C-alpha cells in the first residue's frame, strides 16, 4: 500500500511499487485520463442491433489503432519492440470474441443499454471478480482488461487522447493510470521517468517500462492530486519512491544514487555472459520463471539458461472456452524457440485463487478453494483437457528441449495417472502421423505441499525430476495466507519446518539421482542463495530481473563454506537464530 510522508523541508514523499529500476529527476508533466462521463441510457428494442453495430465499429477502430502501434514497434529498440509486439497480440486477442466483447453485447441485448455503459459494466464485473483474488498474474490481466475497455469507451464517446509527443524534453510523466499502450509511447530520449497512482508490478505496463529502461513507480496512491505541472520530481524506480519538490539533501543523494545505479547496471549487464560459478569452480544453472510469452525478450537479456517454470494458465484466463491444441502448441513453440536453453512447462494450475470459467462450470466455491481442486487434481478430473495440453507440449518439444511439470502433486498415483495420459497423447499424435520428440519429454512434479515433501522418497521413484515451489510450500506448511494482513508477517521461509521439508525433498531426489530445482521467492533472493547451495541445489529458477543479482552472489560463494554453514543452520530450532547465522554468512562474502 502506498504511503505519503512530508519532510521538514516541505518535500512530499510517496511510496509505491518500483517496477522499473533507476533514478529519474525532472519537472512533472501531469497527464490525467480523467473520468469519462458514461451515461447509462435505456434504448428501445428497435435500436439494439444498431447499438451492437456501434460497438463493432469501436472494436474495429481499436483494431486499427493496434495496427498503428504494431507499425510503431518497428521504430523502437529491439527489446521494447518485441514487448510491444506481444502486447499488441494480447490486445488484439481481447478485441476478438473475448468475454469482454461478448458480455457487453449481451448487456446491450438483454438489458437494452447503450454500448458505453455495457462495456463499463462488463469491465467492472470482470475486475471485481478478479480483484478479490490475491494473485499477481490475475492482477496483471485486470490492467489489460481495463486498458482495452478504456480504449473502446474512448472510441465510443469519441474522446480525443492527448499524445506524448508534445511532452517537454527531460520531463517526468505523472498520471492517474498508465496503460501499456501509453507506456509504449514514452520516448526515453525525451522522458526521464514515469509514475502513476494505479498499477501493479506484473502487468504489461511494468514490463514495457522495463523494456524501455524507463525508471517507473506504479501504485503510488493519492500522489496525483498533490502534483502540479512543472513541480520538480524525483523517482526511484528501484525501491518505489516518488518525491515531489525534493530538497537539496534529497536531490544530492539521488544524484549519487544515479551514478551508483549506472555503475551497477553496467556491471550486471557485463555479467550476463559470465557463468554462474562459485569461487571453488562449481557451476549453478540459473533459469527464469515466465508468466507470459511477452517476457521472453527480458529472459534472453538476463542471460537465463532456459525457462525453469513456464506457467500455462495465461491461455485459459478471461475466456469461456478451452484453448485448442493448436493454440496451445503455438504459444509453447514460441517460448521454446525464444529460450536459450531447456523449457519446463507446468501443466494447468487453476482452482483456488486462479479461476478459469471454462473448467469450473457447475462447481461451487468449496470445490475450487485453495484446499480443493487445484493443479493436478482438477486436470485429472478432466483428462481430455490434460491430454490436449500434453499433445501441444509434445509438438512444441520438437523445437527444443522441454520438460513437463505437474503442479500440486501429493500422491504417487497422480503421477502415474498423468504419465498414462501423456502416453495416450503421444499415441494419438502418432496415429495422426505428427512427429514426436525423441525422447519423450521427462515428467516431474512440483513439491509444494507438505504431503509431497514427506512422500518425496516415493515420488522420486516415479518422477524424472523435482521442482520445489518454495512459496506454496511455506504457505501450506505454516497455514499462512500472505494476502491476509493479519498473518502475513508470520510467513517465514526460514521456519525450521519449511527448511527441513526442502532439505528432505532435495535429498530424496539426490538418492534417486534425479535433478531437483527450486523456484519462488527464495530462489530469486540473494540472501538465500548460499543456504540453498549448501542444501545441495544446483538449479534455481526465478524472475528474469533477479538473475543478475543471484549470479553475482554465486560468484562470491565458497561452496565448502556454504555446505558447512548450511549444516549448522539445519541443526537450529529457532528461525531467528537461523536468520542470524544466514546473515552472518552473507556478511562474510
C-alpha positions as CSV (number, residue, x, y, z in Angstrom):
1,X,0.0,0.0,0.0
2,X,1.4,3.4,-0.9
3,X,2.3,5.8,1.9
4,X,2.6,9.6,2.0
5,X,5.2,11.4,4.0
6,X,6.0,15.1,4.3
7,X,9.5,16.1,5.4
8,X,10.6,19.2,7.4
9,X,11.9,20.8,4.2
10,X,8.4,20.7,2.6
11,X,9.1,17.9,0.2
12,X,6.3,15.3,-0.1
13,X,7.2,11.6,-0.5
14,X,5.1,8.7,-1.7
15,X,5.9,5.0,-1.7
16,X,4.6,2.6,-4.3
17,X,5.9,-0.3,-6.4
18,X,9.2,0.2,-8.1
19,X,8.5,-1.7,-11.4
20,X,11.5,-0.4,-13.5
21,X,14.7,0.4,-11.7
22,X,16.7,3.6,-11.8
23,X,16.7,7.2,-10.6
24,X,15.0,10.0,-12.6
25,X,14.9,13.7,-11.8
26,X,12.9,16.3,-13.7
27,X,9.9,18.6,-14.0
28,X,6.4,17.0,-13.8
29,X,4.3,16.6,-16.8
30,X,0.8,15.8,-15.4
31,X,-1.3,13.6,-17.6
32,X,-4.8,12.9,-16.2
33,X,-7.0,10.5,-18.1
34,X,-9.9,11.9,-16.1
35,X,-13.2,10.2,-15.6
36,X,-15.1,9.7,-18.8
37,X,-18.7,10.7,-18.4
38,X,-20.6,7.5,-19.3
39,X,-24.3,7.9,-19.1
40,X,-26.4,4.7,-18.9
41,X,-29.2,5.1,-21.4
42,X,-32.2,2.8,-22.0
43,X,-32.6,2.0,-25.7
44,X,-35.7,0.7,-27.4
45,X,-35.7,-2.8,-28.8
46,X,-35.6,-1.5,-32.3
47,X,-32.2,0.2,-31.6
48,X,-30.4,-2.9,-30.1
49,X,-28.9,-4.0,-33.4
50,X,-27.7,-0.5,-34.2
51,X,-26.1,-0.3,-30.8
52,X,-24.3,-3.6,-31.3
53,X,-23.1,-2.3,-34.7
54,X,-21.8,0.8,-32.9
55,X,-19.8,-1.4,-30.6
56,X,-18.5,-3.4,-33.5
57,X,-17.3,-0.1,-35.1
58,X,-15.4,0.9,-31.9
59,X,-13.8,-2.5,-31.9
60,X,-12.7,-2.2,-35.5
61,X,-11.3,1.3,-34.7
62,X,-9.4,-0.2,-31.8
63,X,-8.0,-2.9,-34.0
64,X,-6.8,-0.2,-36.5
65,X,-5.1,1.6,-33.5
66,X,-3.4,-1.7,-32.6
67,X,-2.1,-1.9,-36.2
68,X,-0.6,1.5,-35.9
69,X,1.0,0.5,-32.6
70,X,2.5,-2.5,-34.3
71,X,3.9,-0.3,-37.0
72,X,5.4,1.9,-34.3
73,X,7.2,-1.1,-32.9
74,X,9.4,-1.1,-36.0
75,X,10.9,2.2,-34.9
76,X,11.7,1.2,-31.3
77,X,14.8,-0.6,-29.8
78,X,14.7,-4.3,-30.3
79,X,13.7,-5.3,-26.7
80,X,10.9,-2.7,-26.5
81,X,9.7,-3.6,-30.0
82,X,9.4,-7.2,-29.1
83,X,7.4,-6.3,-25.9
84,X,5.1,-4.0,-27.8
85,X,4.5,-6.7,-30.4
86,X,3.5,-9.2,-27.7
87,X,1.3,-6.5,-26.1
88,X,-0.5,-5.8,-29.4
89,X,-1.0,-9.6,-29.8
90,X,-2.7,-9.7,-26.4
91,X,-4.9,-6.7,-27.0
92,X,-5.9,-7.9,-30.5
93,X,-7.0,-11.2,-28.9
94,X,-9.2,-9.4,-26.4
95,X,-10.7,-7.3,-29.2
96,X,-11.9,-10.5,-30.9
97,X,-14.5,-12.8,-29.5
98,X,-13.5,-12.3,-25.8
99,X,-15.6,-12.4,-22.7
100,X,-15.4,-8.6,-22.6
101,X,-16.9,-8.1,-26.1
102,X,-19.4,-10.9,-25.7
103,X,-20.5,-9.7,-22.3
104,X,-21.0,-6.2,-23.5
105,X,-23.2,-7.3,-26.4
106,X,-25.3,-9.5,-24.1
107,X,-25.9,-6.5,-21.8
108,X,-26.9,-4.4,-24.8
109,X,-29.3,-7.1,-25.9
110,X,-30.7,-8.2,-22.6
111,X,-30.6,-5.0,-20.5
112,X,-31.2,-2.7,-23.5
113,X,-28.5,-0.2,-22.5
114,X,-26.1,1.8,-24.6
115,X,-22.7,0.4,-25.6
116,X,-20.6,2.6,-23.4
117,X,-22.5,1.6,-20.3
118,X,-22.4,-2.0,-21.3
119,X,-18.6,-2.0,-21.8
120,X,-18.1,-0.2,-18.4
121,X,-20.4,-2.6,-16.6
122,X,-18.7,-5.7,-18.1
123,X,-15.2,-4.3,-17.1
124,X,-16.5,-3.7,-13.6
125,X,-17.9,-7.2,-13.2
126,X,-14.7,-8.8,-14.5
127,X,-12.3,-6.7,-12.5
128,X,-14.3,-7.0,-9.3
129,X,-14.3,-10.8,-9.6
130,X,-10.5,-10.8,-10.1
131,X,-9.7,-8.1,-7.6
132,X,-10.7,-10.2,-4.7
133,X,-8.0,-12.8,-5.6
134,X,-4.5,-12.3,-4.2
135,X,-2.6,-13.3,-7.3
136,X,-0.1,-11.2,-9.3
137,X,-0.9,-12.9,-12.6
138,X,-4.6,-12.1,-12.3
139,X,-3.8,-8.5,-11.2
140,X,-1.8,-8.1,-14.4
141,X,-4.7,-9.3,-16.5
142,X,-7.0,-6.8,-14.8
143,X,-4.8,-4.0,-16.1
144,X,-5.0,-5.4,-19.6
145,X,-8.8,-5.6,-19.5
146,X,-9.1,-2.1,-18.2
147,X,-6.8,-0.9,-21.0
148,X,-8.8,-2.5,-23.7
149,X,-12.1,-1.4,-22.2
150,X,-10.9,2.2,-21.8
151,X,-9.8,2.3,-25.4
152,X,-13.3,1.0,-26.5
153,X,-15.0,3.7,-24.4
154,X,-12.8,6.4,-25.8
155,X,-13.7,5.3,-29.3
156,X,-17.4,5.1,-28.5
157,X,-17.5,8.6,-26.9
158,X,-15.1,10.0,-29.5
159,X,-12.9,11.3,-26.7
160,X,-9.6,12.7,-28.0
161,X,-6.4,11.3,-26.5
162,X,-3.5,13.7,-25.9
163,X,-0.3,12.3,-27.4
164,X,3.0,12.2,-25.5
165,X,4.9,13.7,-28.4
166,X,4.5,17.2,-27.0
167,X,5.9,16.4,-23.6
168,X,8.8,18.8,-22.9
169,X,12.2,17.1,-23.0
170,X,13.5,15.9,-19.7
171,X,10.1,15.6,-18.1
172,X,8.7,13.1,-15.6
173,X,5.2,11.8,-16.7
174,X,2.8,11.8,-13.7
175,X,-0.6,10.1,-14.3
176,X,-3.5,8.6,-12.5
177,X,-3.0,5.4,-14.6
178,X,-0.6,4.4,-17.4
179,X,-1.9,1.8,-19.8
180,X,0.6,-0.4,-21.6
181,X,-0.2,1.4,-24.8
182,X,0.5,4.7,-23.1
183,X,3.9,3.4,-21.8
184,X,4.9,2.2,-25.3
185,X,4.6,5.8,-26.5
186,X,7.0,7.2,-23.8
187,X,10.3,8.0,-25.6
188,X,13.2,7.6,-23.2
189,X,15.2,10.2,-25.2
190,X,12.6,12.8,-24.1
191,X,11.0,11.4,-20.9
192,X,13.2,10.6,-17.9
193,X,10.7,8.5,-15.9
194,X,7.1,7.9,-15.0
195,X,4.8,7.4,-12.0
196,X,1.1,6.6,-11.6
197,X,-1.4,6.3,-8.8
198,X,-2.6,2.9,-10.0
199,X,-0.9,-0.2,-11.4
200,X,1.0,-3.3,-10.3
201,X,4.4,-4.9,-10.8
202,X,3.5,-7.8,-13.1
203,X,1.4,-6.2,-15.8
204,X,2.2,-5.2,-19.3
205,X,2.8,-1.5,-18.2
206,X,5.6,-2.6,-15.9
207,X,7.1,-5.0,-18.5
208,X,7.0,-2.2,-21.1
209,X,8.6,0.3,-18.8
210,X,11.4,-2.2,-18.0
211,X,11.9,-2.9,-21.7
212,X,12.3,0.9,-22.4
213,X,14.7,1.2,-19.4
214,X,12.5,4.0,-18.0
215,X,12.5,4.4,-14.2
216,X,8.9,3.9,-13.2
217,X,6.8,3.7,-10.0
218,X,3.2,2.5,-10.0
219,X,0.6,2.2,-7.3
220,X,1.7,5.5,-5.6
221,X,-1.8,6.1,-4.4
222,X,-3.1,9.7,-3.9
223,X,0.1,11.1,-5.5
224,X,-1.5,12.8,-8.5
225,X,-3.7,15.3,-6.6
226,X,-0.5,16.7,-4.9
227,X,1.4,17.3,-8.2
228,X,1.2,20.3,-10.5
229,X,2.8,20.9,-13.9
230,X,6.4,21.9,-13.6
231,X,6.9,20.6,-10.0
232,X,10.3,19.1,-9.5
233,X,10.0,15.3,-9.2
234,X,12.5,12.6,-8.1
235,X,11.6,9.0,-8.9
236,X,13.4,5.9,-7.5
237,X,12.1,3.0,-9.6
238,X,14.3,0.6,-7.7
239,X,12.7,1.0,-4.2
240,X,9.4,2.5,-5.4
241,X,9.6,6.1,-4.2
242,X,8.3,9.4,-5.6
243,X,9.3,12.7,-4.1
244,X,7.5,16.0,-5.0
245,X,9.7,19.1,-4.8
246,X,12.7,17.3,-3.2
247,X,15.0,19.4,-1.0
248,X,18.7,19.8,-1.6
249,X,19.7,16.8,0.5
250,X,17.3,14.5,-1.3
251,X,18.5,15.7,-4.7
252,X,22.2,15.3,-3.8
253,X,21.5,11.8,-2.5
254,X,19.5,11.0,-5.6
255,X,22.3,12.2,-7.9
256,X,24.8,10.0,-6.1
257,X,22.4,7.1,-6.4
258,X,22.0,7.7,-10.1
259,X,25.8,7.4,-10.6
260,X,25.9,4.2,-8.4
261,X,23.0,2.7,-10.2
262,X,24.6,3.3,-13.6
263,X,27.8,1.6,-12.5
264,X,25.9,-1.3,-11.0
265,X,23.7,-1.7,-14.2
266,X,26.8,-1.7,-16.4
267,X,28.5,-4.3,-14.1
268,X,25.4,-6.5,-14.1
269,X,24.9,-6.2,-17.8
270,X,28.5,-7.3,-18.3
271,X,27.7,-10.3,-16.0
272,X,25.1,-11.5,-18.5
273,X,27.6,-13.7,-20.4
274,X,29.6,-14.7,-17.4
275,X,29.0,-18.2,-15.9
276,X,27.2,-18.6,-12.6
277,X,30.1,-20.4,-11.0
278,X,31.3,-20.4,-7.4
279,X,34.8,-19.4,-6.3
280,X,35.7,-23.0,-6.0
281,X,34.5,-23.9,-9.5
282,X,31.0,-25.3,-9.1
283,X,28.6,-24.2,-11.9
284,X,25.0,-23.4,-11.0
285,X,22.1,-23.3,-13.5
286,X,20.0,-20.1,-13.3
287,X,16.7,-20.2,-15.2
288,X,13.7,-17.9,-15.4
289,X,10.1,-18.1,-14.3
290,X,7.8,-17.0,-17.1
291,X,4.1,-16.0,-16.8
292,X,3.6,-14.8,-20.4
293,X,5.4,-15.1,-23.7
294,X,5.8,-11.3,-23.7
295,X,8.6,-11.8,-21.0
296,X,10.9,-13.9,-23.3
297,X,12.8,-10.8,-24.5
298,X,13.6,-9.9,-20.9
299,X,14.6,-13.6,-20.2
300,X,17.1,-13.5,-23.1
301,X,18.5,-10.2,-21.9
302,X,19.0,-11.6,-18.4
303,X,21.3,-14.4,-19.6
304,X,19.0,-17.1,-18.2
305,X,20.0,-20.7,-19.1
306,X,16.4,-21.5,-20.2
307,X,13.0,-21.4,-18.6
308,X,12.7,-23.2,-15.3
309,X,9.0,-22.6,-14.9
310,X,6.6,-21.7,-17.7
311,X,3.1,-21.2,-16.3
312,X,0.4,-22.2,-18.8
313,X,-2.6,-20.5,-17.1
314,X,-2.3,-17.4,-19.3
315,X,-4.1,-19.3,-22.2
316,X,-7.1,-20.2,-20.0
317,X,-7.9,-17.0,-18.3
318,X,-10.6,-14.5,-19.1
319,X,-12.3,-16.8,-21.6
320,X,-15.3,-19.1,-21.6
321,X,-13.8,-21.8,-23.8
322,X,-10.8,-24.1,-23.5
323,X,-7.9,-23.2,-25.8
324,X,-7.4,-25.6,-28.7
325,X,-4.4,-27.9,-29.1
326,X,-3.1,-25.7,-32.0
327,X,-3.4,-22.5,-30.0
328,X,-1.5,-24.0,-27.0
329,X,1.1,-25.5,-29.3
330,X,1.8,-22.2,-31.0
331,X,2.3,-20.4,-27.6
332,X,4.6,-23.2,-26.3
333,X,6.5,-23.3,-29.5
334,X,7.2,-19.6,-29.5
335,X,8.6,-19.8,-26.0
336,X,10.8,-22.9,-26.8
337,X,12.2,-21.2,-29.9
338,X,12.9,-18.0,-28.0
339,X,14.6,-19.7,-25.0
340,X,18.3,-20.1,-24.8
341,X,18.1,-23.4,-23.0
342,X,15.5,-26.0,-21.9
343,X,11.9,-25.0,-21.1
344,X,10.0,-26.6,-18.2
345,X,6.3,-26.3,-18.9
346,X,4.0,-26.6,-15.9
347,X,0.6,-28.1,-16.7
348,X,-2.5,-26.1,-15.9
349,X,-2.7,-24.9,-12.3
350,X,-6.1,-23.3,-11.8
351,X,-8.6,-23.6,-9.0
352,X,-8.1,-21.8,-5.6
353,X,-7.4,-18.2,-6.3
354,X,-6.9,-18.7,-10.1
355,X,-10.2,-19.2,-11.8
356,X,-10.8,-20.5,-15.3
357,X,-14.5,-20.4,-16.0
358,X,-14.3,-22.9,-18.9
359,X,-13.1,-25.6,-16.5
360,X,-15.0,-24.7,-13.3
361,X,-18.6,-24.5,-14.6
362,X,-21.1,-26.0,-12.2
363,X,-18.7,-26.1,-9.3
364,X,-19.2,-24.1,-6.1
365,X,-16.6,-22.2,-4.1
366,X,-15.7,-25.1,-1.9
367,X,-14.8,-27.3,-4.8
368,X,-12.3,-24.8,-6.1
369,X,-10.8,-23.5,-2.9
370,X,-7.1,-23.4,-2.1
371,X,-7.6,-26.8,-0.5
372,X,-9.9,-28.2,-3.2
373,X,-9.5,-28.9,-6.9
374,X,-6.2,-27.2,-7.6
375,X,-3.5,-28.2,-10.1
376,X,-3.2,-31.8,-11.0
377,X,-6.4,-32.7,-9.1
378,X,-8.5,-30.6,-11.5
379,X,-6.5,-31.8,-14.5
380,X,-7.1,-35.5,-13.7
381,X,-10.8,-34.8,-13.2
382,X,-10.9,-33.5,-16.8
383,X,-8.4,-35.8,-18.6
384,X,-9.4,-34.6,-22.1
385,X,-8.2,-31.1,-21.2
386,X,-4.9,-32.5,-19.8
387,X,-4.4,-34.8,-22.9
388,X,-4.9,-31.8,-25.2
389,X,-2.3,-29.9,-23.3
390,X,0.1,-32.8,-23.4
391,X,-0.3,-33.1,-27.2
392,X,0.5,-29.4,-27.5
393,X,3.6,-29.8,-25.3
394,X,4.8,-32.8,-27.2
395,X,4.5,-31.0,-30.5
396,X,6.4,-27.9,-29.1
397,X,9.1,-30.3,-27.8
398,X,10.1,-30.9,-31.5
399,X,11.5,-27.4,-31.5
400,X,13.8,-27.7,-28.5
401,X,14.3,-29.4,-25.1
402,X,11.2,-29.5,-22.9
403,X,10.3,-30.9,-19.5
404,X,6.7,-31.4,-18.2
405,X,6.0,-30.3,-14.6
406,X,2.9,-31.4,-12.7
407,X,1.6,-28.9,-10.1
408,X,0.2,-29.6,-6.6
409,X,1.1,-33.3,-6.6
410,X,0.6,-35.2,-3.4
411,X,0.5,-38.9,-4.3
412,X,2.3,-41.4,-6.5
413,X,-1.0,-42.3,-8.2
414,X,-1.4,-38.8,-9.5
415,X,2.0,-39.0,-11.3
416,X,1.2,-42.4,-12.7
417,X,-2.2,-41.3,-14.0
418,X,-0.6,-38.3,-15.6
419,X,2.0,-40.5,-17.3
420,X,-0.7,-42.7,-18.6
421,X,-2.5,-39.7,-20.2
422,X,0.8,-38.5,-21.6
423,X,1.3,-41.9,-23.2
424,X,-2.2,-41.8,-24.7
425,X,-1.5,-38.3,-26.1
426,X,1.7,-39.5,-27.8
427,X,-0.2,-42.4,-29.3
428,X,-2.8,-40.2,-30.7
429,X,-0.2,-37.9,-32.3
430,X,1.5,-40.9,-33.7
431,X,-1.8,-42.1,-35.3
432,X,-2.2,-38.6,-36.8
433,X,1.4,-39.0,-38.2
434,X,2.5,-36.0,-36.2
435,X,6.3,-36.1,-35.4
436,X,7.1,-37.0,-31.8
437,X,10.2,-35.7,-29.9
438,X,12.8,-38.4,-29.2
439,X,13.0,-39.0,-26.4
440,X,9.6,-38.1,-24.9
441,X,10.0,-35.1,-22.5
442,X,10.7,-36.1,-18.9
443,X,7.8,-35.6,-16.5
444,X,8.4,-34.3,-12.9
445,X,6.4,-33.0,-10.0
446,X,6.3,-29.8,-8.0
447,X,6.9,-30.2,-4.3
448,X,4.7,-27.5,-2.9
449,X,2.6,-29.3,-0.2
450,X,4.0,-30.9,3.0
451,X,2.5,-34.3,2.0
452,X,4.5,-34.3,-1.2
453,X,7.7,-33.3,0.6
454,X,7.2,-36.0,3.2
455,X,6.5,-38.6,0.5
456,X,9.4,-37.4,-1.6
457,X,11.2,-40.7,-1.5
458,X,8.2,-42.4,-3.1
459,X,7.5,-39.6,-5.6
460,X,11.2,-39.7,-6.7
461,X,10.7,-43.3,-7.8
462,X,8.0,-42.3,-10.4
463,X,9.3,-38.8,-11.3
464,X,12.1,-37.8,-13.7
465,X,12.8,-34.6,-11.7
466,X,11.6,-32.4,-8.8
467,X,10.9,-28.6,-8.7
468,X,10.3,-27.3,-5.2
469,X,7.8,-24.4,-5.1
470,X,9.1,-22.5,-2.0
471,X,6.2,-20.0,-1.9
472,X,3.3,-22.5,-1.7
473,X,5.3,-25.0,0.4
474,X,5.9,-22.2,3.0
475,X,2.2,-21.2,2.9
476,X,0.8,-24.7,3.3
477,X,3.4,-25.8,5.9
478,X,2.7,-22.8,8.1
479,X,-1.0,-22.4,7.2
480,X,-0.5,-18.8,6.4
481,X,-2.0,-16.7,3.6
482,X,0.4,-13.9,2.6
483,X,-2.6,-11.9,1.3
484,X,-4.1,-11.9,4.8
485,X,-2.8,-8.8,6.6
486,X,-3.4,-10.4,10.0
487,X,-1.0,-13.2,9.4
488,X,1.2,-12.1,6.5
489,X,4.0,-11.2,8.9
490,X,4.2,-14.8,10.0
491,X,5.1,-16.0,6.5
492,X,8.7,-17.2,7.0
493,X,10.6,-19.5,4.6
494,X,13.3,-19.8,7.3
495,X,11.0,-21.6,9.6
496,X,12.7,-24.9,10.6
497,X,9.8,-26.9,9.4
498,X,9.9,-25.4,5.9
499,X,13.7,-25.8,5.6
500,X,13.5,-29.4,6.7
501,X,10.9,-30.2,4.1
502,X,13.0,-28.6,1.5
503,X,16.1,-30.5,2.6
504,X,14.2,-33.8,2.8
505,X,12.9,-33.3,-0.8
506,X,16.3,-32.4,-2.2
507,X,18.0,-35.4,-0.5
508,X,15.2,-37.8,-1.8
509,X,15.9,-36.5,-5.4
510,X,19.7,-37.0,-5.0
511,X,19.2,-40.5,-3.7
512,X,17.3,-41.4,-6.8
513,X,19.7,-39.4,-9.0
514,X,17.1,-37.1,-10.5
515,X,17.5,-33.4,-11.0
516,X,16.0,-31.1,-8.3
517,X,15.5,-27.3,-8.7
518,X,13.8,-24.7,-6.5
519,X,11.7,-21.7,-7.6
520,X,9.8,-19.0,-5.8
521,X,11.0,-16.0,-3.8
522,X,13.7,-18.0,-2.1
523,X,15.4,-18.8,-5.4
524,X,15.4,-15.2,-6.5
525,X,16.7,-13.6,-3.3
526,X,20.5,-13.4,-3.0
527,X,20.0,-13.6,0.8
528,X,19.1,-17.3,0.5
529,X,21.5,-18.3,-2.3
530,X,24.3,-19.7,-0.2
531,X,21.9,-21.6,2.0
532,X,20.2,-23.3,-1.0
533,X,23.5,-24.2,-2.5
534,X,24.6,-25.6,0.9
535,X,21.5,-27.7,0.8
536,X,22.6,-29.2,-2.5
537,X,20.6,-27.2,-5.1
538,X,22.4,-26.6,-8.4
539,X,19.4,-25.4,-10.3
540,X,17.5,-22.2,-9.3
541,X,14.5,-20.6,-11.2
542,X,13.4,-17.0,-10.6
543,X,12.1,-13.9,-12.2
544,X,14.4,-12.7,-15.0
545,X,15.1,-9.5,-13.1
546,X,16.7,-11.4,-10.2
547,X,19.2,-13.5,-12.3
548,X,22.0,-10.9,-12.4
549,X,21.9,-10.3,-8.6
550,X,21.8,-14.0,-7.8
551,X,24.6,-14.7,-10.2
552,X,26.7,-12.0,-8.6
553,X,26.1,-13.7,-5.2
554,X,27.0,-17.1,-6.6
555,X,30.4,-15.9,-7.9
556,X,31.2,-14.7,-4.4
557,X,30.4,-18.0,-2.7
558,X,32.8,-20.7,-1.5
559,X,30.7,-23.9,-1.7
560,X,32.6,-25.7,1.0
561,X,31.9,-22.9,3.5
562,X,28.3,-22.8,2.3
563,X,27.9,-26.5,2.9
564,X,29.3,-26.1,6.4
565,X,27.1,-23.2,7.4
566,X,24.0,-24.9,5.9
567,X,24.7,-27.9,8.2
568,X,24.9,-25.5,11.2
569,X,21.6,-23.8,10.2
570,X,19.8,-27.1,9.8
571,X,20.7,-28.0,13.4
572,X,18.8,-25.0,14.7
573,X,15.3,-25.0,16.1
574,X,14.6,-21.2,16.0
575,X,14.0,-19.2,12.9
576,X,15.5,-16.1,14.5
577,X,18.8,-17.9,15.1
578,X,18.7,-19.3,11.6
579,X,18.3,-15.8,10.2
580,X,21.2,-14.6,12.2
581,X,23.5,-17.4,11.0
582,X,22.4,-16.8,7.4
583,X,23.1,-13.1,7.6
584,X,26.5,-13.7,9.2
585,X,27.4,-15.9,6.3
586,X,26.3,-13.3,3.8
587,X,28.2,-10.5,5.5
588,X,31.4,-12.5,5.1
589,X,31.1,-12.6,1.3
